Amino acid sequence: MQIFEYTVTADEGLKAYDASRLIQLAVESGCTVTLEKNGKTVNAKKLFAVMGLGIKSPDILKFTVSGANEIKTAENIKALLLEMI
């Protein structure tokens, strides 16, 4: 299991396009990916669940990744986050 946190720095927060990229990555990985913000945990493969978190700066996101490709998936998510938020 890989667990890591990320602090959102983009003023506009998580836009729908960026959320869809994150979800696509989570789905294609085959891993279980959860996203937590302020104690609320959602499945990172569900668009409305992720968008429902209302992610904006300076929110702290906690990701949990588990499965056969968890290390690679966690690295890919981190790289995507650095690019978008």
PDB file of N, CA, C and O in Angstrom:
ATOM      1  N   MET A   1       0.843  -1.170   0.000  1.00  0.00           N
ATOM      2  CA  MET A   1       0.000   0.000   0.000  1.00  0.00           C
ATOM      3  C   MET A   1       0.896   1.244   0.000  1.00  0.00           C
ATOM      4  O   MET A   1       1.846   1.352   0.775  1.00  0.00           O
ATOM      5  N   GLN A   2       0.564   2.163  -0.884  1.00  0.00           N
ATOM      6  CA  GLN A   2       1.284   3.433  -0.980  1.00  0.00           C
ATOM      7  C   GLN A   2       0.357   4.538  -0.488  1.00  0.00           C
ATOM      8  O   GLN A   2      -0.779   4.653  -0.948  1.00  0.00           O
ATOM      9  N   ILE A   3       0.841   5.346   0.442  1.00  0.00           N
ATOM     10  CA  ILE A   3       0.056   6.460   0.976  1.00  0.00           C
ATOM     11  C   ILE A   3       0.906   7.711   0.858  1.00  0.00           C
ATOM     12  O   ILE A   3       2.068   7.722   1.265  1.00  0.00           O
ATOM     13  N   PHE A   4       0.324   8.768   0.299  1.00  0.00           N
ATOM     14  CA  PHE A   4       1.051  10.031   0.197  1.00  0.00           C
ATOM     15  C   PHE A   4       0.068  11.191   0.224  1.00  0.00           C
ATOM     16  O   PHE A   4      -1.120  11.030  -0.056  1.00  0.00           O
ATOM     17  N   GLU A   5       0.588  12.357   0.565  1.00  0.00           N
ATOM     18  CA  GLU A   5      -0.226  13.572   0.620  1.00  0.00           C
ATOM     19  C   GLU A   5       0.284  14.583  -0.386  1.00  0.00           C
ATOM     20  O   GLU A   5       1.458  14.588  -0.756  1.00  0.00           O
ATOM     21  N   TYR A   6      -0.620  15.432  -0.816  1.00  0.00           N
ATOM     22  CA  TYR A   6      -0.273  16.494  -1.751  1.00  0.00           C
ATOM     23  C   TYR A   6      -1.064  17.737  -1.372  1.00  0.00           C
ATOM     24  O   TYR A   6      -2.269  17.660  -1.131  1.00  0.00           O
ATOM     25  N   THR A   7      -0.389  18.885  -1.318  1.00  0.00           N
ATOM     26  CA  THR A   7      -1.050  20.154  -1.037  1.00  0.00           C
ATOM     27  C   THR A   7      -1.330  20.865  -2.353  1.00  0.00           C
ATOM     28  O   THR A   7      -0.419  21.112  -3.142  1.00  0.00           O
ATOM     29  N   VAL A   8      -2.585  21.188  -2.578  1.00  0.00           N
ATOM     30  CA  VAL A   8      -3.002  21.858  -3.812  1.00  0.00           C
ATOM     31  C   VAL A   8      -2.485  23.290  -3.796  1.00  0.00           C
ATOM     32  O   VAL A   8      -2.692  24.023  -2.829  1.00  0.00           O
ATOM     33  N   THR A   9      -1.813  23.681  -4.869  1.00  0.00           N
ATOM     34  CA  THR A   9      -1.245  25.022  -4.947  1.00  0.00           C
ATOM     35  C   THR A   9      -1.909  25.896  -6.014  1.00  0.00           C
ATOM     36  O   THR A   9      -1.803  27.121  -5.954  1.00  0.00           O
ATOM     37  N   ALA A  10      -2.583  25.293  -6.977  1.00  0.00           N
ATOM     38  CA  ALA A  10      -3.234  26.057  -8.043  1.00  0.00           C
ATOM     39  C   ALA A  10      -4.433  26.807  -7.481  1.00  0.00           C
ATOM     40  O   ALA A  10      -5.271  26.221  -6.796  1.00  0.00           O
ATOM     41  N   ASP A  11      -4.515  28.090  -7.766  1.00  0.00           N
ATOM     42  CA  ASP A  11      -5.615  28.915  -7.258  1.00  0.00           C
ATOM     43  C   ASP A  11      -6.982  28.373  -7.651  1.00  0.00           C
ATOM     44  O   ASP A  11      -7.923  28.407  -6.858  1.00  0.00           O
ATOM     45  N   GLU A  12      -7.088  27.871  -8.880  1.00  0.00           N
ATOM     46  CA  GLU A  12      -8.375  27.372  -9.367  1.00  0.00           C
ATOM     47  C   GLU A  12      -8.692  25.964  -8.874  1.00  0.00           C
ATOM     48  O   GLU A  12      -9.792  25.463  -9.110  1.00  0.00           O
ATOM     49  N   GLY A  13      -7.759  25.328  -8.203  1.00  0.00           N
ATOM     50  CA  GLY A  13      -7.999  24.001  -7.652  1.00  0.00           C
ATOM     51  C   GLY A  13      -8.049  22.925  -8.712  1.00  0.00           C
ATOM     52  O   GLY A  13      -7.348  23.005  -9.721  1.00  0.00           O
ATOM     53  N   LEU A  14      -8.871  21.925  -8.490  1.00  0.00           N
ATOM     54  CA  LEU A  14      -8.983  20.797  -9.410  1.00  0.00           C
ATOM     55  C   LEU A  14     -10.125  21.054 -10.382  1.00  0.00           C
ATOM     56  O   LEU A  14     -11.289  21.097  -9.983  1.00  0.00           O
ATOM     57  N   LYS A  15      -9.791  21.225 -11.656  1.00  0.00           N
ATOM     58  CA  LYS A  15     -10.791  21.441 -12.700  1.00  0.00           C
ATOM     59  C   LYS A  15     -11.277  20.094 -13.215  1.00  0.00           C
ATOM     60  O   LYS A  15     -10.620  19.073 -13.010  1.00  0.00           O
ATOM     61  N   ALA A  16     -12.424  20.091 -13.882  1.00  0.00           N
ATOM     62  CA  ALA A  16     -13.025  18.853 -14.387  1.00  0.00           C
ATOM     63  C   ALA A  16     -12.081  18.107 -15.328  1.00  0.00           C
ATOM     64  O   ALA A  16     -11.991  16.881 -15.265  1.00  0.00           O
ATOM     65  N   TYR A  17     -11.381  18.826 -16.192  1.00  0.00           N
ATOM     66  CA  TYR A  17     -10.460  18.182 -17.126  1.00  0.00           C
ATOM     67  C   TYR A  17      -9.351  17.461 -16.361  1.00  0.00           C
ATOM     68  O   TYR A  17      -9.013  16.321 -16.677  1.00  0.00           O
ATOM     69  N   ASP A  18      -8.790  18.127 -15.360  1.00  0.00           N
ATOM     70  CA  ASP A  18      -7.726  17.511 -14.566  1.00  0.00           C
ATOM     71  C   ASP A  18      -8.250  16.314 -13.773  1.00  0.00           C
ATOM     72  O   ASP A  18      -7.563  15.300 -13.648  1.00  0.00           O
ATOM     73  N   ALA A  19      -9.456  16.434 -13.244  1.00  0.00           N
ATOM     74  CA  ALA A  19     -10.058  15.321 -12.509  1.00  0.00           C
ATOM     75  C   ALA A  19     -10.236  14.121 -13.431  1.00  0.00           C
ATOM     76  O   ALA A  19     -10.008  12.985 -13.016  1.00  0.00           O
ATOM     77  N   SER A  20     -10.640  14.361 -14.679  1.00  0.00           N
ATOM     78  CA  SER A  20     -10.829  13.245 -15.605  1.00  0.00           C
ATOM     79  C   SER A  20      -9.504  12.563 -15.933  1.00  0.00           C
ATOM     80  O   SER A  20      -9.469  11.347 -16.120  1.00  0.00           O
ATOM     81  N   ARG A  21      -8.426  13.318 -16.003  1.00  0.00           N
ATOM     82  CA  ARG A  21      -7.100  12.733 -16.241  1.00  0.00           C
ATOM     83  C   ARG A  21      -6.684  11.863 -15.055  1.00  0.00           C
ATOM     84  O   ARG A  21      -6.148  10.770 -15.238  1.00  0.00           O
ATOM     85  N   LEU A  22      -6.933  12.350 -13.844  1.00  0.00           N
ATOM     86  CA  LEU A  22      -6.617  11.593 -12.634  1.00  0.00           C
ATOM     87  C   LEU A  22      -7.420  10.292 -12.592  1.00  0.00           C
ATOM     88  O   LEU A  22      -6.879   9.230 -12.287  1.00  0.00           O
ATOM     89  N   ILE A  23      -8.692  10.384 -12.895  1.00  0.00           N
ATOM     90  CA  ILE A  23      -9.571   9.222 -12.865  1.00  0.00           C
ATOM     91  C   ILE A  23      -9.149   8.204 -13.922  1.00  0.00           C
ATOM     92  O   ILE A  23      -9.116   7.004 -13.652  1.00  0.00           O
ATOM     93  N   GLN A  24      -8.830   8.675 -15.110  1.00  0.00           N
ATOM     94  CA  GLN A  24      -8.386   7.778 -16.172  1.00  0.00           C
ATOM     95  C   GLN A  24      -7.133   7.012 -15.738  1.00  0.00           C
ATOM     96  O   GLN A  24      -7.023   5.807 -15.963  1.00  0.00           O
ATOM     97  N   LEU A  25      -6.207   7.715 -15.122  1.00  0.00           N
ATOM     98  CA  LEU A  25      -4.982   7.076 -14.648  1.00  0.00           C
ATOM     99  C   LEU A  25      -5.315   6.007 -13.601  1.00  0.00           C
ATOM    100  O   LEU A  25      -4.770   4.904 -13.642  1.00  0.00           O
ATOM    101  N   ALA A  26      -6.204   6.335 -12.671  1.00  0.00           N
ATOM    102  CA  ALA A  26      -6.584   5.391 -11.613  1.00  0.00           C
ATOM    103  C   ALA A  26      -7.268   4.159 -12.198  1.00  0.00           C
ATOM    104  O   ALA A  26      -6.981   3.035 -11.787  1.00  0.00           O
ATOM    105  N   VAL A  27      -8.166   4.364 -13.150  1.00  0.00           N
ATOM    106  CA  VAL A  27      -8.886   3.252 -13.763  1.00  0.00           C
ATOM    107  C   VAL A  27      -7.932   2.347 -14.534  1.00  0.00           C
ATOM    108  O   VAL A  27      -7.984   1.124 -14.396  1.00  0.00           O
ATOM    109  N   GLU A  28      -7.069   2.939 -15.336  1.00  0.00           N
ATOM    110  CA  GLU A  28      -6.158   2.160 -16.169  1.00  0.00           C
ATOM    111  C   GLU A  28      -5.108   1.399 -15.353  1.00  0.00           C
ATOM    112  O   GLU A  28      -4.552   0.409 -15.828  1.00  0.00           O
ATOM    113  N   SER A  29      -4.841   1.850 -14.148  1.00  0.00           N
ATOM    114  CA  SER A  29      -3.812   1.217 -13.324  1.00  0.00           C
ATOM    115  C   SER A  29      -4.204  -0.168 -12.831  1.00  0.00           C
ATOM    116  O   SER A  29      -3.343  -1.019 -12.605  1.00  0.00           O
ATOM    117  N   GLY A  30      -5.502  -0.394 -12.665  1.00  0.00           N
ATOM    118  CA  GLY A  30      -5.958  -1.656 -12.100  1.00  0.00           C
ATOM    119  C   GLY A  30      -5.848  -1.718 -10.590  1.00  0.00           C
ATOM    120  O   GLY A  30      -6.200  -2.727  -9.979  1.00  0.00           O
ATOM    121  N   CYS A  31      -5.362  -0.644  -9.984  1.00  0.00           N
ATOM    122  CA  CYS A  31      -5.208  -0.570  -8.527  1.00  0.00           C
ATOM    123  C   CYS A  31      -6.453   0.030  -7.882  1.00  0.00           C
ATOM    124  O   CYS A  31      -7.291   0.632  -8.553  1.00  0.00           O
ATOM    125  N   THR A  32      -6.554  -0.143  -6.584  1.00  0.00           N
ATOM    126  CA  THR A  32      -7.569   0.554  -5.804  1.00  0.00           C
ATOM    127  C   THR A  32      -6.949   1.882  -5.396  1.00  0.00           C
ATOM    128  O   THR A  32      -5.893   1.914  -4.766  1.00  0.00           O
ATOM    129  N   VAL A  33      -7.611   2.980  -5.759  1.00  0.00           N
ATOM    130  CA  VAL A  33      -7.086   4.309  -5.460  1.00  0.00           C
ATOM    131  C   VAL A  33      -8.167   5.095  -4.737  1.00  0.00           C
ATOM    132  O   VAL A  33      -9.267   5.272  -5.260  1.00  0.00           O
ATOM    133  N   THR A  34      -7.853   5.566  -3.531  1.00  0.00           N
ATOM    134  CA  THR A  34      -8.792   6.403  -2.795  1.00  0.00           C
ATOM    135  C   THR A  34      -8.170   7.771  -2.575  1.00  0.00           C
ATOM    136  O   THR A  34      -6.950   7.925  -2.523  1.00  0.00           O
ATOM    137  N   LEU A  35      -9.039   8.746  -2.451  1.00  0.00           N
ATOM    138  CA  LEU A  35      -8.640  10.140  -2.259  1.00  0.00           C
ATOM    139  C   LEU A  35      -9.387  10.672  -1.049  1.00  0.00           C
ATOM    140  O   LEU A  35     -10.604  10.525  -0.942  1.00  0.00           O
ATOM    141  N   GLU A  36      -8.646  11.292  -0.138  1.00  0.00           N
ATOM    142  CA  GLU A  36      -9.252  11.827   1.083  1.00  0.00           C
ATOM    143  C   GLU A  36      -8.966  13.310   1.197  1.00  0.00           C
ATOM    144  O   GLU A  36      -7.850  13.766   0.948  1.00  0.00           O
ATOM    145  N   LYS A  37     -10.011  14.069   1.584  1.00  0.00           N
ATOM    146  CA  LYS A  37      -9.864  15.500   1.862  1.00  0.00           C
ATOM    147  C   LYS A  37     -10.713  15.806   3.090  1.00  0.00           C
ATOM    148  O   LYS A  37     -11.909  15.519   3.121  1.00  0.00           O
ATOM    149  N   ASN A  38     -10.084  16.388   4.089  1.00  0.00           N
ATOM    150  CA  ASN A  38     -10.780  16.776   5.319  1.00  0.00           C
ATOM    151  C   ASN A  38     -11.610  15.640   5.920  1.00  0.00           C
ATOM    152  O   ASN A  38     -12.733  15.864   6.374  1.00  0.00           O
ATOM    153  N   GLY A  39     -11.062  14.428   5.924  1.00  0.00           N
ATOM    154  CA  GLY A  39     -11.736  13.295   6.543  1.00  0.00           C
ATOM    155  C   GLY A  39     -12.750  12.584   5.666  1.00  0.00           C
ATOM    156  O   GLY A  39     -13.283  11.549   6.065  1.00  0.00           O
ATOM    157  N   LYS A  40     -13.033  13.112   4.475  1.00  0.00           N
ATOM    158  CA  LYS A  40     -13.968  12.464   3.558  1.00  0.00           C
ATOM    159  C   LYS A  40     -13.171  11.689   2.510  1.00  0.00           C
ATOM    160  O   LYS A  40     -12.340  12.262   1.805  1.00  0.00           O
ATOM    161  N   THR A  41     -13.429  10.390   2.413  1.00  0.00           N
ATOM    162  CA  THR A  41     -12.701   9.520   1.493  1.00  0.00           C
ATOM    163  C   THR A  41     -13.613   9.090   0.356  1.00  0.00           C
ATOM    164  O   THR A  41     -14.760   8.703   0.578  1.00  0.00           O
ATOM    165  N   VAL A  42     -13.086   9.163  -0.880  1.00  0.00           N
ATOM    166  CA  VAL A  42     -13.845   8.765  -2.057  1.00  0.00           C
ATOM    167  C   VAL A  42     -12.998   7.857  -2.944  1.00  0.00           C
ATOM    168  O   VAL A  42     -11.771   7.821  -2.842  1.00  0.00           O
ATOM    169  N   ASN A  43     -13.683   7.132  -3.810  1.00  0.00           N
ATOM    170  CA  ASN A  43     -13.040   6.302  -4.817  1.00  0.00           C
ATOM    171  C   ASN A  43     -12.519   7.239  -5.905  1.00  0.00           C
ATOM    172  O   ASN A  43     -13.296   7.980  -6.506  1.00  0.00           O
ATOM    173  N   ALA A  44     -11.222   7.214  -6.159  1.00  0.00           N
ATOM    174  CA  ALA A  44     -10.616   8.129  -7.130  1.00  0.00           C
ATOM    175  C   ALA A  44     -10.935   7.748  -8.571  1.00  0.00           C
ATOM    176  O   ALA A  44     -10.444   8.388  -9.501  1.00  0.00           O
ATOM    177  N   LYS A  45     -11.750   6.714  -8.766  1.00  0.00           N
ATOM    178  CA  LYS A  45     -12.156   6.310 -10.109  1.00  0.00           C
ATOM    179  C   LYS A  45     -13.542   6.860 -10.467  1.00  0.00           C
ATOM    180  O   LYS A  45     -14.055   6.583 -11.552  1.00  0.00           O
ATOM    181  N   LYS A  46     -14.140   7.624  -9.578  1.00  0.00           N
ATOM    182  CA  LYS A  46     -15.493   8.141  -9.765  1.00  0.00           C
ATOM    183  C   LYS A  46     -15.471   9.662  -9.899  1.00  0.00           C
ATOM    184  O   LYS A  46     -15.140  10.372  -8.950  1.00  0.00           O
ATOM    185  N   LEU A  47     -15.830  10.160 -11.096  1.00  0.00           N
ATOM    186  CA  LEU A  47     -15.743  11.593 -11.388  1.00  0.00           C
ATOM    187  C   LEU A  47     -16.556  12.443 -10.419  1.00  0.00           C
ATOM    188  O   LEU A  47     -16.033  13.404  -9.855  1.00  0.00           O
ATOM    189  N   PHE A  48     -17.822  12.104 -10.218  1.00  0.00           N
ATOM    190  CA  PHE A  48     -18.665  12.928  -9.356  1.00  0.00           C
ATOM    191  C   PHE A  48     -18.194  12.899  -7.901  1.00  0.00           C
ATOM    192  O   PHE A  48     -18.341  13.886  -7.181  1.00  0.00           O
ATOM    193  N   ALA A  49     -17.634  11.781  -7.471  1.00  0.00           N
ATOM    194  CA  ALA A  49     -17.113  11.691  -6.107  1.00  0.00           C
ATOM    195  C   ALA A  49     -15.912  12.613  -5.940  1.00  0.00           C
ATOM    196  O   ALA A  49     -15.815  13.341  -4.952  1.00  0.00           O
ATOM    197  N   VAL A  50     -14.994  12.583  -6.910  1.00  0.00           N
ATOM    198  CA  VAL A  50     -13.799  13.432  -6.843  1.00  0.00           C
ATOM    199  C   VAL A  50     -14.186  14.902  -6.943  1.00  0.00           C
ATOM    200  O   VAL A  50     -13.709  15.723  -6.159  1.00  0.00           O
ATOM    201  N   MET A  51     -15.048  15.240  -7.903  1.00  0.00           N
ATOM    202  CA  MET A  51     -15.461  16.633  -8.071  1.00  0.00           C
ATOM    203  C   MET A  51     -16.259  17.123  -6.856  1.00  0.00           C
ATOM    204  O   MET A  51     -16.217  18.304  -6.511  1.00  0.00           O
ATOM    205  N   GLY A  52     -16.984  16.206  -6.217  1.00  0.00           N
ATOM    206  CA  GLY A  52     -17.784  16.549  -5.036  1.00  0.00           C
ATOM    207  C   GLY A  52     -16.954  16.973  -3.838  1.00  0.00           C
ATOM    208  O   GLY A  52     -17.481  17.557  -2.891  1.00  0.00           O
ATOM    209  N   LEU A  53     -15.660  16.683  -3.873  1.00  0.00           N
ATOM    210  CA  LEU A  53     -14.790  17.110  -2.768  1.00  0.00           C
ATOM    211  C   LEU A  53     -14.524  18.617  -2.806  1.00  0.00           C
ATOM    212  O   LEU A  53     -14.117  19.196  -1.798  1.00  0.00           O
ATOM    213  N   GLY A  54     -14.747  19.252  -3.950  1.00  0.00           N
ATOM    214  CA  GLY A  54     -14.520  20.695  -4.065  1.00  0.00           C
ATOM    215  C   GLY A  54     -13.073  21.077  -3.791  1.00  0.00           C
ATOM    216  O   GLY A  54     -12.801  21.956  -2.974  1.00  0.00           O
ATOM    217  N   ILE A  55     -12.173  20.435  -4.455  1.00  0.00           N
ATOM    218  CA  ILE A  55     -10.743  20.614  -4.199  1.00  0.00           C
ATOM    219  C   ILE A  55     -10.248  21.954  -4.702  1.00  0.00           C
ATOM    220  O   ILE A  55     -10.411  22.293  -5.875  1.00  0.00           O
ATOM    221  N   LYS A  56      -9.632  22.724  -3.791  1.00  0.00           N
ATOM    222  CA  LYS A  56      -9.042  24.013  -4.153  1.00  0.00           C
ATOM    223  C   LYS A  56      -7.830  24.281  -3.272  1.00  0.00           C
ATOM    224  O   LYS A  56      -7.552  23.524  -2.341  1.00  0.00           O
ATOM    225  N   SER A  57      -7.122  25.341  -3.563  1.00  0.00           N
ATOM    226  CA  SER A  57      -5.926  25.713  -2.799  1.00  0.00           C
ATOM    227  C   SER A  57      -6.333  26.260  -1.445  1.00  0.00           C
ATOM    228  O   SER A  57      -7.296  27.026  -1.394  1.00  0.00           O
ATOM    229  N   PRO A  58      -5.699  25.941  -0.387  1.00  0.00           N
ATOM    230  CA  PRO A  58      -4.550  25.071  -0.131  1.00  0.00           C
ATOM    231  C   PRO A  58      -4.945  23.730   0.488  1.00  0.00           C
ATOM    232  O   PRO A  58      -4.363  23.323   1.494  1.00  0.00           O
ATOM    233  N   ASP A  59      -5.914  23.047  -0.092  1.00  0.00           N
ATOM    234  CA  ASP A  59      -6.361  21.754   0.432  1.00  0.00           C
ATOM    235  C   ASP A  59      -5.229  20.731   0.445  1.00  0.00           C
ATOM    236  O   ASP A  59      -4.347  20.740  -0.414  1.00  0.00           O
ATOM    237  N   ILE A  60      -5.279  19.858   1.431  1.00  0.00           N
ATOM    238  CA  ILE A  60      -4.319  18.752   1.522  1.00  0.00           C
ATOM    239  C   ILE A  60      -5.062  17.481   1.145  1.00  0.00           C
ATOM    240  O   ILE A  60      -6.070  17.128   1.758  1.00  0.00           O
ATOM    241  N   LEU A  61      -4.550  16.801   0.130  1.00  0.00           N
ATOM    242  CA  LEU A  61      -5.155  15.564  -0.358  1.00  0.00           C
ATOM    243  C   LEU A  61      -4.320  14.383   0.095  1.00  0.00           C
ATOM    244  O   LEU A  61      -3.091  14.429   0.066  1.00  0.00           O
ATOM    245  N   LYS A  62      -4.993  13.332   0.509  1.00  0.00           N
ATOM    246  CA  LYS A  62      -4.304  12.107   0.906  1.00  0.00           C
ATOM    247  C   LYS A  62      -4.735  10.998  -0.047  1.00  0.00           C
ATOM    248  O   LYS A  62      -5.923  10.699  -0.171  1.00  0.00           O
ATOM    249  N   PHE A  63      -3.762  10.397  -0.715  1.00  0.00           N
ATOM    250  CA  PHE A  63      -4.004   9.312  -1.652  1.00  0.00           C
ATOM    251  C   PHE A  63      -3.562   7.993  -1.036  1.00  0.00           C
ATOM    252  O   PHE A  63      -2.526   7.925  -0.374  1.00  0.00           O
ATOM    253  N   THR A  64      -4.349   6.951  -1.257  1.00  0.00           N
ATOM    254  CA  THR A  64      -3.990   5.598  -0.872  1.00  0.00           C
ATOM    255  C   THR A  64      -4.119   4.738  -2.120  1.00  0.00           C
ATOM    256  O   THR A  64      -5.175   4.695  -2.751  1.00  0.00           O
ATOM    257  N   VAL A  65      -3.040   4.059  -2.466  1.00  0.00           N
ATOM    258  CA  VAL A  65      -3.005   3.229  -3.668  1.00  0.00           C
ATOM    259  C   VAL A  65      -2.613   1.820  -3.250  1.00  0.00           C
ATOM    260  O   VAL A  65      -1.604   1.625  -2.571  1.00  0.00           O
ATOM    261  N   SER A  66      -3.413   0.837  -3.655  1.00  0.00           N
ATOM    262  CA  SER A  66      -3.060  -0.549  -3.352  1.00  0.00           C
ATOM    263  C   SER A  66      -3.367  -1.428  -4.557  1.00  0.00           C
ATOM    264  O   SER A  66      -4.331  -1.202  -5.289  1.00  0.00           O
ATOM    265  N   GLY A  67      -2.528  -2.427  -4.738  1.00  0.00           N
ATOM    266  CA  GLY A  67      -2.701  -3.343  -5.856  1.00  0.00           C
ATOM    267  C   GLY A  67      -1.359  -3.744  -6.431  1.00  0.00           C
ATOM    268  O   GLY A  67      -0.305  -3.365  -5.920  1.00  0.00           O
ATOM    269  N   ALA A  68      -1.419  -4.513  -7.496  1.00  0.00           N
ATOM    270  CA  ALA A  68      -0.210  -5.072  -8.093  1.00  0.00           C
ATOM    271  C   ALA A  68       0.768  -4.020  -8.603  1.00  0.00           C
ATOM    272  O   ALA A  68       1.981  -4.222  -8.539  1.00  0.00           O
ATOM    273  N   ASN A  69       0.263  -2.918  -9.101  1.00  0.00           N
ATOM    274  CA  ASN A  69       1.116  -1.860  -9.671  1.00  0.00           C
ATOM    275  C   ASN A  69       1.129  -0.609  -8.797  1.00  0.00           C
ATOM    276  O   ASN A  69       1.259   0.501  -9.314  1.00  0.00           O
ATOM    277  N   GLU A  70       0.998  -0.769  -7.498  1.00  0.00           N
ATOM    278  CA  GLU A  70       0.801   0.389  -6.623  1.00  0.00           C
ATOM    279  C   GLU A  70       1.955   1.380  -6.636  1.00  0.00           C
ATOM    280  O   GLU A  70       1.710   2.585  -6.591  1.00  0.00           O
ATOM    281  N   ILE A  71       3.180   0.932  -6.695  1.00  0.00           N
ATOM    282  CA  ILE A  71       4.320   1.854  -6.679  1.00  0.00           C
ATOM    283  C   ILE A  71       4.335   2.702  -7.938  1.00  0.00           C
ATOM    284  O   ILE A  71       4.477   3.922  -7.866  1.00  0.00           O
ATOM    285  N   LYS A  72       4.190   2.063  -9.090  1.00  0.00           N
ATOM    286  CA  LYS A  72       4.177   2.779 -10.367  1.00  0.00           C
ATOM    287  C   LYS A  72       2.968   3.707 -10.452  1.00  0.00           C
ATOM    288  O   LYS A  72       3.083   4.833 -10.936  1.00  0.00           O
ATOM    289  N   THR A  73       1.823   3.247  -9.990  1.00  0.00           N
ATOM    290  CA  THR A  73       0.613   4.063 -10.019  1.00  0.00           C
ATOM    291  C   THR A  73       0.774   5.298  -9.138  1.00  0.00           C
ATOM    292  O   THR A  73       0.400   6.399  -9.541  1.00  0.00           O
ATOM    293  N   ALA A  74       1.323   5.126  -7.949  1.00  0.00           N
ATOM    294  CA  ALA A  74       1.547   6.262  -7.046  1.00  0.00           C
ATOM    295  C   ALA A  74       2.501   7.270  -7.683  1.00  0.00           C
ATOM    296  O   ALA A  74       2.282   8.478  -7.594  1.00  0.00           O
ATOM    297  N   GLU A  75       3.553   6.777  -8.322  1.00  0.00           N
ATOM    298  CA  GLU A  75       4.492   7.676  -9.004  1.00  0.00           C
ATOM    299  C   GLU A  75       3.807   8.434 -10.135  1.00  0.00           C
ATOM    300  O   GLU A  75       4.045   9.628 -10.320  1.00  0.00           O
ATOM    301  N   ASN A  76       2.962   7.746 -10.886  1.00  0.00           N
ATOM    302  CA  ASN A  76       2.251   8.392 -11.992  1.00  0.00           C
ATOM    303  C   ASN A  76       1.272   9.454 -11.492  1.00  0.00           C
ATOM    304  O   ASN A  76       1.137  10.515 -12.102  1.00  0.00           O
ATOM    305  N   ILE A  77       0.594   9.172 -10.392  1.00  0.00           N
ATOM    306  CA  ILE A  77      -0.333  10.150  -9.820  1.00  0.00           C
ATOM    307  C   ILE A  77       0.433  11.378  -9.331  1.00  0.00           C
ATOM    308  O   ILE A  77       0.013  12.510  -9.572  1.00  0.00           O
ATOM    309  N   LYS A  78       1.537  11.158  -8.656  1.00  0.00           N
ATOM    310  CA  LYS A  78       2.355  12.283  -8.189  1.00  0.00           C
ATOM    311  C   LYS A  78       2.819  13.152  -9.350  1.00  0.00           C
ATOM    312  O   LYS A  78       2.773  14.379  -9.267  1.00  0.00           O
ATOM    313  N   ALA A  79       3.265  12.521 -10.431  1.00  0.00           N
ATOM    314  CA  ALA A  79       3.719  13.271 -11.602  1.00  0.00           C
ATOM    315  C   ALA A  79       2.574  14.068 -12.203  1.00  0.00           C
ATOM    316  O   ALA A  79       2.760  15.218 -12.601  1.00  0.00           O
ATOM    317  N   LEU A  80       1.394  13.471 -12.271  1.00  0.00           N
ATOM    318  CA  LEU A  80       0.229  14.155 -12.817  1.00  0.00           C
ATOM    319  C   LEU A  80      -0.158  15.338 -11.935  1.00  0.00           C
ATOM    320  O   LEU A  80      -0.476  16.410 -12.449  1.00  0.00           O
ATOM    321  N   LEU A  81      -0.135  15.162 -10.635  1.00  0.00           N
ATOM    322  CA  LEU A  81      -0.473  16.253  -9.717  1.00  0.00           C
ATOM    323  C   LEU A  81       0.481  17.436  -9.873  1.00  0.00           C
ATOM    324  O   LEU A  81       0.049  18.589  -9.874  1.00  0.00           O
ATOM    325  N   LEU A  82       1.743  17.159 -10.002  1.00  0.00           N
ATOM    326  CA  LEU A  82       2.728  18.236 -10.168  1.00  0.00           C
ATOM    327  C   LEU A  82       2.488  19.035 -11.442  1.00  0.00           C
ATOM    328  O   LEU A  82       2.796  20.226 -11.503  1.00  0.00           O
ATOM    329  N   GLU A  83       1.945  18.386 -12.445  1.00  0.00           N
ATOM    330  CA  GLU A  83       1.674  19.047 -13.706  1.00  0.00           C
ATOM    331  C   GLU A  83       0.401  19.886 -13.684  1.00  0.00           C
ATOM    332  O   GLU A  83       0.324  20.906 -14.367  1.00  0.00           O
ATOM    333  N   MET A  84      -0.594  19.470 -12.908  1.00  0.00           N
ATOM    334  CA  MET A  84      -1.890  20.120 -13.018  1.00  0.00           C
ATOM    335  C   MET A  84      -2.327  20.960 -11.834  1.00  0.00           C
ATOM    336  O   MET A  84      -2.949  22.004 -12.031  1.00  0.00           O
ATOM    337  N   ILE A  85      -2.029  20.549 -10.617  1.00  0.00           N
ATOM    338  CA  ILE A  85      -2.524  21.354  -9.495  1.00  0.00           C
ATOM    339  C   ILE A  85      -1.404  21.640  -8.563  1.00  0.00           C
ATOM    340  O   ILE A  85      -1.601  22.306  -7.547  1.00  0.00           O
TER     341      ILE A  85
END
